[in-house]
Every structure is written in structure tokens, then in C-alpha cells.
Amino acid sequence: MSTPSEHTPRPEPPSRLTRPAHLRASDEDRRRAVAELQEHFVAGRVTSEELSQRVEQELAAKTFGDLALVLHDLPANDVAPPPALEPAPPAEDRATRREQRRERRRERRRYSRHRRGSLRAHVLSYALVMVLLVAIWLLTSPGQYFWPIWPMLGWGIGLASHAVAAWSRRDDEQSLPPAYGTQ
């Protein structure tokens, strides 16, 4: 036996009705919808499998109606768009300017540690996969053509570019991602 509420579609929250369903959605609209899905995942409303399926649907959505379809059974979350990076207005007194400079340096150091930590994870995964590929090569065709060199080179180029980016000295405000540090 089913209840009437199961067959009656819920009205969409007002925040999702701001645009007509037939209008095309932009990349920013899709990003906002994915961010809302991630918030629902964190709140425990969707599982990780559902999240990955819904994110794929959101990224493939063409119109606002398609975006709303994926979110129709979830309550509205007001996800603010990532703040634009704007330099703080210059302070009038020396102490405030000094404190602003210190805060910017702390933020750059924090972000730099984050980049280097992600590089460590990348290096570790690269090393483990390459050891596995060499072990497969040794077990299946030792002494023959060393085919693991191609994944080593291909992934190695990506790893090298990640290392260059992580250790570069360009730590100005433009290199910080917009949402970093807003948690």
C-alpha cells in the first residue's frame, strides 16, 4: 500500500525556480549544482554511489530543467558561489597592514603545505602502481620487451608537472584556488 505523498510530486524550492527550465545552463550553474550535491552527501542524504551517478548527470545537463531533475528529491541547500579573489583594501595604519601581510603569508604557507601533501600522495600512488606493473612484467614475460616503460613515462610526465607546480615559488594570491581556506 502506498501513501498519497509518494505519488504527489513535491514542489521545487524557490531557489531552484529562479530560471525557466528550458534555458541552457552554464558551467558555473553545473558547478553550483554539483556543490549542492556534495553538501547533501556530507549531510548523509545521498550515498557515494548516488553522488557519483548524480554528478555525472549534473555535468551532462544542458538546461536548468535537467539540473533540477537530478536534485528534485533533495531539500534546497543554499550553496553560495565561490568568492572571487579580490585584494583587501589597503589599511590606513601600519599595524593593520602588517597584520594583513602576515595573514597572507600564513595562507600561502598553508596552501603550499596542501600542494606538497597532494604531491606526496601522487608520488606514492605512482610508485606503487609502477612496482605492480614491473611485477606483472616479471611474472608474465621476463627478459622480453619491457612494456612498463610506457606507463612510467606517460604518468611520469604528469608527475613531473605536478612536482614543478607544487615546488614553484609563485605563491602570489592569484595561485590560490578560490574556495581554499573557506572551510
C-alpha positions as CSV (number, residue, x, y, z in Angstrom):
1,M,0.0,0.0,0.0
2,S,1.4,3.4,-0.9
3,T,0.7,6.7,0.6
4,P,-0.5,9.7,-1.4
5,S,2.7,11.6,-0.7
6,E,4.7,9.1,-2.7
7,H,2.8,9.8,-5.9
8,T,2.4,13.6,-5.5
9,P,5.5,15.5,-6.8
10,R,6.9,17.9,-4.3
11,P,7.0,21.5,-5.3
12,E,10.5,22.7,-6.2
13,P,12.1,25.0,-3.7
14,P,12.1,28.7,-4.8
15,S,15.9,28.8,-5.2
16,R,15.7,26.2,-8.0
17,L,12.9,28.0,-9.8
18,T,14.8,31.2,-10.5
19,R,15.3,30.3,-14.1
20,P,12.9,28.7,-16.7
21,A,13.6,25.0,-17.2
22,H,14.1,25.3,-20.9
23,L,17.1,27.8,-20.6
24,R,20.6,26.4,-21.2
25,A,22.7,26.1,-18.0
26,S,26.3,27.4,-17.8
27,D,29.3,25.6,-16.5
28,E,29.0,27.7,-13.3
29,D,25.4,26.6,-12.8
30,R,26.5,23.0,-13.2
31,R,29.3,23.6,-10.6
32,R,26.8,25.0,-8.2
33,A,24.5,22.0,-8.6
34,V,27.5,19.6,-8.0
35,A,28.5,21.6,-4.9
36,E,24.9,21.3,-3.7
37,L,25.0,17.5,-4.3
38,Q,28.3,17.3,-2.3
39,E,26.6,19.2,0.6
40,H,23.9,16.6,0.5
41,F,26.5,13.8,0.5
42,V,28.2,15.3,3.6
43,A,24.8,15.6,5.3
44,G,24.2,11.9,4.6
45,R,21.3,12.3,2.3
46,V,23.0,10.5,-0.7
47,T,25.4,7.6,-0.8
48,S,28.8,7.8,-2.6
49,E,27.4,5.7,-5.5
50,E,24.4,8.0,-5.8
51,L,26.7,11.0,-5.6
52,S,28.9,9.8,-8.5
53,Q,25.8,9.0,-10.6
54,R,24.2,12.3,-9.9
55,V,27.4,14.3,-10.5
56,E,27.7,12.6,-13.9
57,Q,24.0,13.6,-14.7
58,E,24.6,17.1,-13.5
59,L,27.7,17.6,-15.6
60,A,25.9,16.2,-18.6
61,A,22.8,18.5,-18.0
62,K,22.1,21.1,-20.8
63,T,19.2,23.0,-19.2
64,F,18.1,24.2,-15.8
65,G,15.3,21.7,-16.0
66,D,17.9,18.9,-16.3
67,L,19.8,20.3,-13.3
68,A,16.6,20.5,-11.2
69,L,15.6,16.9,-12.2
70,V,18.7,15.5,-10.5
71,L,18.0,17.5,-7.3
72,H,14.2,17.1,-7.3
73,D,14.1,14.7,-4.3
74,L,16.6,16.7,-2.1
75,P,15.8,19.7,0.1
76,A,17.2,23.0,-1.2
77,N,20.7,23.9,0.1
78,D,21.8,27.5,-0.4
79,V,25.3,26.9,-1.7
80,A,27.0,30.3,-2.2
81,P,29.2,30.6,-5.3
82,P,32.9,30.6,-4.5
83,P,34.0,34.0,-3.5
84,A,36.0,35.9,-6.1
85,L,39.5,36.7,-5.0
86,E,39.7,40.4,-4.5
87,P,42.6,42.1,-2.8
88,A,41.7,43.6,0.5
89,P,41.5,47.3,0.5
90,P,44.7,48.9,1.9
91,A,44.6,49.6,5.6
92,E,45.2,53.0,6.9
93,D,47.6,52.3,9.8
94,R,50.8,50.3,9.8
95,A,49.8,47.7,12.3
96,T,46.8,46.6,10.3
97,R,48.8,46.5,7.0
98,R,51.5,44.4,8.8
99,E,48.8,42.0,10.2
100,Q,47.3,41.7,6.7
101,R,50.7,40.8,5.2
102,R,51.2,38.2,7.9
103,E,47.8,36.7,7.3
104,R,48.6,36.5,3.5
105,R,51.9,34.8,4.2
106,R,50.2,32.3,6.6
107,E,47.6,31.5,3.9
108,R,50.3,31.0,1.3
109,R,52.2,28.6,3.6
110,R,49.1,26.7,4.4
111,Y,48.3,26.3,0.7
112,S,51.9,25.4,-0.1
113,R,51.7,22.5,2.5
114,H,48.5,21.3,1.0
115,R,50.1,21.3,-2.5
116,R,53.1,19.4,-1.2
117,G,50.9,16.9,0.6
118,S,49.0,16.1,-2.5
119,L,52.3,15.7,-4.4
120,R,53.4,13.1,-1.8
121,A,50.2,11.2,-2.4
122,H,50.7,11.4,-6.1
123,V,54.3,10.1,-5.8
124,L,53.2,7.2,-3.6
125,S,50.5,6.1,-5.9
126,Y,52.8,6.4,-8.9
127,A,55.5,4.2,-7.2
128,L,53.0,1.6,-6.0
129,V,51.4,1.2,-9.5
130,M,54.8,1.1,-11.2
131,V,56.0,-1.6,-8.8
132,L,52.9,-3.6,-9.6
133,L,53.4,-3.2,-13.3
134,V,57.0,-4.3,-13.1
135,A,55.9,-7.3,-11.0
136,I,53.4,-8.2,-13.7
137,W,56.0,-7.9,-16.3
138,L,58.4,-10.1,-14.3
139,L,55.8,-12.8,-13.8
140,T,54.4,-12.8,-17.4
141,S,57.3,-12.1,-19.7
142,P,60.7,-11.6,-18.0
143,G,63.6,-10.9,-20.4
144,Q,61.3,-9.8,-23.2
145,Y,60.2,-6.3,-24.2
146,F,59.9,-4.0,-21.1
147,W,56.4,-2.6,-21.7
148,P,56.0,-0.9,-18.3
149,I,58.3,1.9,-19.6
150,W,55.3,3.5,-21.4
151,P,53.1,3.9,-18.4
152,M,56.1,5.1,-16.4
153,L,56.9,7.8,-19.0
154,G,53.3,8.9,-19.5
155,W,52.4,9.1,-15.9
156,G,55.9,10.4,-15.1
157,I,55.3,13.5,-17.2
158,G,52.2,14.3,-15.3
159,L,54.0,13.6,-12.0
160,A,56.9,15.9,-13.0
161,S,54.5,18.7,-13.9
162,H,52.7,18.3,-10.6
163,A,56.1,18.4,-8.8
164,V,57.1,21.6,-10.7
165,A,53.8,23.2,-9.7
166,A,54.0,22.1,-6.1
167,W,57.5,23.4,-5.6
168,S,57.3,26.6,-7.6
169,R,58.0,29.9,-5.9
170,R,54.9,31.6,-7.4
171,D,53.0,31.9,-4.2
172,D,51.1,35.0,-5.0
173,E,47.3,35.4,-4.3
174,Q,46.4,34.5,-7.9
175,S,47.8,31.0,-7.4
176,L,45.4,30.3,-4.5
177,P,42.2,28.5,-5.6
178,P,39.0,30.5,-4.9
179,A,37.5,28.1,-2.4
180,Y,40.6,27.3,-0.4
181,G,40.5,28.2,3.2
182,T,36.8,28.9,3.4
183,Q,36.0,25.8,5.4
